[in-house]
Amino acid sequence: MKLVVAVVQDKDAGRLIEELVDRGYRATKLASTGGFLKEGNTTLLVGAEDPQVDEVVAIIKRVCRPREQVVTPLGPIGGAVDTYVPYPVEVIVGGATIFVLNVERFEHV
């Protein structure tokens, strides 16, 4: 048994959960925050038997595609604000960070 932990962008979480449930997997959704954009993320916990892990990871990769987004960086904290000019910057967002962990024991009660 494995535990697949996937950190995805909030925008992808709903479609990903729907796709996983349609394929017969159950997922636990945890709200999380991180990354340099300080945007909301969703961390999903998905239990899977060893042969199912590749399918779960493939679903995550298909739904959570990286994409470009234009952002305006935040100003410097405690620095000289009068010399800072925020220019919009294109960054890659989306995708997923996936961890696959061994599960020593699993109980559903």
C-alpha positions in Angstrom: 0.0 0.0 0.0 1.2 3.5 -0.8 0.2 7.0 0.2 0.3 9.5 -2.7 0.7 13.1 -1.4 0.1 15.7 -4.1 0.5 19.4 -3.6 -1.5 21.2 -6.4 -2.7 24.6 -7.2 -6.2 25.4 -5.8 -7.4 26.0 -9.4 -6.7 22.4 -10.3 -7.9 20.7 -7.1 -11.6 20.4 -7.9 -11.1 18.8 -11.3 -8.4 16.5 -9.9 -10.7 15.3 -7.1 -13.5 14.7 -9.5 -11.2 12.7 -11.8 -9.9 10.6 -9.0 -13.3 9.8 -7.6 -14.6 9.0 -11.2 -11.7 6.4 -11.4 -12.6 4.9 -8.0 -10.0 6.5 -5.8 -10.8 8.4 -2.6 -8.8 11.5 -1.7 -8.5 13.6 1.4 -8.2 17.3 0.7 -6.1 19.6 2.9 -5.9 23.4 2.5 -2.2 24.5 2.3 -0.3 27.7 1.4 3.1 28.0 0.0 5.4 29.0 -2.8 6.8 32.3 -3.6 3.5 33.6 -5.0 1.9 33.0 -1.6 -1.2 31.6 -3.2 -3.4 28.8 -1.9 -2.5 25.3 -2.6 -4.4 22.0 -2.0 -2.6 19.0 -0.6 -4.4 15.7 -1.5 -3.8 12.4 0.2 -4.6 9.4 -1.9 -4.3 5.8 -0.7 -3.5 3.3 -3.5 -2.3 -0.3 -3.8 1.1 -0.6 -5.4 -0.1 -1.4 -8.9 -2.4 1.6 -8.9 0.2 4.2 -8.1 1.2 4.8 -11.7 -2.4 5.4 -12.7 -2.9 7.9 -9.8 0.3 9.8 -10.7 -0.8 9.8 -14.4 -4.2 11.3 -13.5 -2.4 14.0 -11.4 0.0 14.8 -14.3 -2.9 15.0 -16.8 -5.1 17.3 -14.8 -2.4 19.5 -13.1 -0.5 21.0 -16.1 2.0 23.8 -15.7 1.0 27.1 -17.3 2.2 30.6 -17.6 0.8 33.4 -15.5 1.7 37.1 -15.3 2.2 38.4 -11.8 3.4 41.6 -10.2 6.0 40.9 -7.5 5.5 42.4 -4.1 7.6 45.3 -3.0 10.7 44.9 -0.8 10.0 44.7 2.9 12.0 47.3 4.8 13.8 48.4 1.7 13.8 51.6 -0.2 10.3 51.7 -1.8 11.0 54.8 -3.8 13.5 53.0 -6.1 11.4 49.8 -6.5 9.4 49.6 -9.7 7.2 46.5 -9.9 7.1 45.1 -13.4 4.8 42.3 -14.3 6.7 39.0 -14.7 5.7 35.8 -16.4 6.1 32.7 -14.2 5.2 29.1 -14.6 2.4 28.0 -12.2 0.4 24.8 -11.8 1.7 21.3 -12.1 2.1 19.3 -9.0 4.6 18.1 -6.4 4.0 14.4 -5.8 5.3 12.2 -3.0 4.8 8.5 -2.9 5.2 7.0 0.6 5.1 3.4 1.8 2.2 2.7 4.2 3.0 0.3 7.0 -0.5 0.0 8.2 -3.9 1.1 6.8 -7.3 0.8 8.5 -10.6 2.3 7.3 -13.1 2.5 10.3 
